């Protein structure tokens, strides 16, 4: 099980070092080899607050104001479809830690 509290707080992040550079180079080579350079990237795992059991970070986008909001929500509390956008490799298992709600554009909604 993913223990979000084990991640460092944003103010406790260590600067990148040589071993991080080697990992990032290997990641870049891997995504290039598999043709996934425009699909996957890397983020530095950290936290600004703790998550309660069953919570996940959820992205909401307001395209008009060009604003992205991320907040903690209980898994399954919205009926709006969402894509998982961030995972953590935790104890050898990929765990979804962030989702992005899908919002239909007015143009798409009219066509349906």
MITIKOL-944159 format. One record per residue (C-alpha): residue number from 1; y, z, x. Coordinates in Angstrom, 3 decimals, padded with zeros to 6 digits, m for minus. Example, Ala and Ser with C-alpha at 12.3 -4.5 7.8 and 13.67 -1.06 7.14 Angstrom:
<atoms>
atom nr:1	north:m004.500	up:007.800	east:012.300
atom nr:2	north:m001.060	up:007.140	east:013.670
</atoms>
This chain:
<atoms>
atom nr:1	north:000.000	up:000.000	east:000.000
atom nr:2	north:003.474	up:m000.890	east:001.228
atom nr:3	north:005.476	up:002.196	east:002.185
atom nr:4	north:009.079	up:001.018	east:002.071
atom nr:5	north:010.284	up:004.349	east:003.476
atom nr:6	north:008.629	up:003.515	east:006.826
atom nr:7	north:011.163	up:000.724	east:007.367
atom nr:8	north:014.212	up:001.658	east:009.427
atom nr:9	north:017.521	up:002.207	east:007.700
atom nr:10	north:020.034	up:m000.554	east:008.434
atom nr:11	north:021.963	up:001.695	east:010.836
atom nr:12	north:018.771	up:002.454	east:012.796
atom nr:13	north:017.838	up:m001.160	east:013.611
atom nr:14	north:017.135	up:m001.771	east:017.281
atom nr:15	north:018.604	up:m004.848	east:018.973
atom nr:16	north:016.225	up:m007.782	east:019.370
atom nr:17	north:014.300	up:m007.737	east:022.630
atom nr:18	north:012.116	up:m010.082	east:024.689
atom nr:19	north:008.983	up:m009.403	east:022.618
atom nr:20	north:010.947	up:m010.295	east:019.458
atom nr:21	north:012.069	up:m013.542	east:021.101
atom nr:22	north:008.438	up:m014.418	east:021.921
atom nr:23	north:007.408	up:m013.731	east:018.316
atom nr:24	north:010.263	up:m015.835	east:016.922
atom nr:25	north:009.365	up:m018.716	east:019.254
atom nr:26	north:005.728	up:m018.527	east:018.083
atom nr:27	north:006.882	up:m018.426	east:014.451
atom nr:28	north:009.090	up:m021.487	east:014.988
atom nr:29	north:006.183	up:m023.342	east:016.593
atom nr:30	north:003.833	up:m022.336	east:013.749
atom nr:31	north:006.195	up:m023.473	east:010.969
atom nr:32	north:006.847	up:m026.727	east:012.805
atom nr:33	north:003.122	up:m027.370	east:013.328
atom nr:34	north:002.404	up:m026.851	east:009.628
atom nr:35	north:005.465	up:m028.755	east:008.375
atom nr:36	north:006.964	up:m025.621	east:006.799
atom nr:37	north:010.291	up:m025.428	east:008.648
atom nr:38	north:012.266	up:m025.992	east:005.436
atom nr:39	north:010.144	up:m023.562	east:003.390
atom nr:40	north:009.744	up:m020.343	east:005.392
atom nr:41	north:012.034	up:m018.313	east:007.620
atom nr:42	north:012.141	up:m014.838	east:009.084
atom nr:43	north:014.022	up:m011.743	east:008.013
atom nr:44	north:014.409	up:m008.440	east:009.772
atom nr:45	north:012.730	up:m005.814	east:007.602
atom nr:46	north:014.915	up:m002.796	east:006.952
atom nr:47	north:016.125	up:m000.674	east:004.059
atom nr:48	north:019.396	up:000.638	east:002.710
atom nr:49	north:017.664	up:003.105	east:000.332
atom nr:50	north:014.149	up:004.081	east:m000.702
atom nr:51	north:012.138	up:002.390	east:m003.445
atom nr:52	north:010.160	up:004.380	east:m005.997
atom nr:53	north:006.469	up:003.567	east:m006.528
atom nr:54	north:006.126	up:000.319	east:m008.469
atom nr:55	north:009.617	up:m000.913	east:m007.612
atom nr:56	north:010.465	up:m004.208	east:m005.959
atom nr:57	north:013.774	up:m005.737	east:m004.893
atom nr:58	north:014.970	up:m008.385	east:m007.357
atom nr:59	north:017.558	up:m011.068	east:m006.573
atom nr:60	north:019.907	up:m012.220	east:m009.317
atom nr:61	north:022.236	up:m015.151	east:m008.757
atom nr:62	north:025.539	up:m015.986	east:m010.412
atom nr:63	north:026.143	up:m019.580	east:m009.376
atom nr:64	north:029.636	up:m019.764	east:m010.840
atom nr:65	north:030.958	up:m016.811	east:m008.807
atom nr:66	north:028.621	up:m017.605	east:m005.872
atom nr:67	north:027.314	up:m014.045	east:m005.935
atom nr:68	north:023.850	up:m012.806	east:m005.018
atom nr:69	north:022.894	up:m009.301	east:m006.161
atom nr:70	north:019.738	up:m007.510	east:m005.055
atom nr:71	north:018.638	up:m004.356	east:m006.854
atom nr:72	north:015.537	up:m002.229	east:m007.162
atom nr:73	north:013.611	up:m002.731	east:m010.402
atom nr:74	north:010.231	up:m001.676	east:m011.732
atom nr:75	north:007.711	up:m004.490	east:m011.375
atom nr:76	north:007.220	up:m006.364	east:m014.646
atom nr:77	north:010.342	up:m005.072	east:m016.452
atom nr:78	north:011.780	up:m008.537	east:m017.086
atom nr:79	north:010.305	up:m011.492	east:m018.910
atom nr:80	north:012.405	up:m013.910	east:m016.852
atom nr:81	north:010.172	up:m015.932	east:m014.497
atom nr:82	north:010.608	up:m015.066	east:m010.820
atom nr:83	north:009.475	up:m016.344	east:m007.432
atom nr:84	north:008.421	up:m013.992	east:m004.667
atom nr:85	north:010.842	up:m014.686	east:m001.834
atom nr:86	north:010.047	up:m012.010	east:000.723
atom nr:87	north:006.792	up:m010.535	east:001.927
atom nr:88	north:005.877	up:m007.929	east:004.510
atom nr:89	north:002.659	up:m007.987	east:006.527
atom nr:90	north:001.644	up:m004.399	east:005.920
atom nr:91	north:m001.525	up:m003.000	east:007.480
atom nr:92	north:m002.921	up:m006.551	east:007.717
atom nr:93	north:m002.056	up:m007.511	east:004.124
atom nr:94	north:000.853	up:m009.562	east:002.794
atom nr:95	north:002.808	up:m007.519	east:000.260
atom nr:96	north:005.540	up:m008.957	east:m001.993
atom nr:97	north:008.706	up:m006.931	east:m001.523
atom nr:98	north:011.405	up:m009.146	east:m003.036
atom nr:99	north:011.551	up:m011.552	east:m005.965
atom nr:100	north:014.211	up:m013.992	east:m007.156
atom nr:101	north:014.724	up:m014.486	east:m010.887
atom nr:102	north:014.653	up:m018.088	east:m012.009
atom nr:103	north:017.668	up:m019.046	east:m014.052
atom nr:104	north:017.686	up:m022.352	east:m015.880
atom nr:105	north:020.782	up:m024.419	east:m015.401
atom nr:106	north:022.610	up:m025.428	east:m018.613
atom nr:107	north:021.666	up:m029.062	east:m017.895
atom nr:108	north:017.925	up:m028.209	east:m017.681
atom nr:109	north:018.057	up:m025.994	east:m020.784
atom nr:110	north:019.598	up:m028.817	east:m022.892
atom nr:111	north:016.841	up:m031.231	east:m021.872
atom nr:112	north:014.098	up:m028.922	east:m023.215
</atoms>
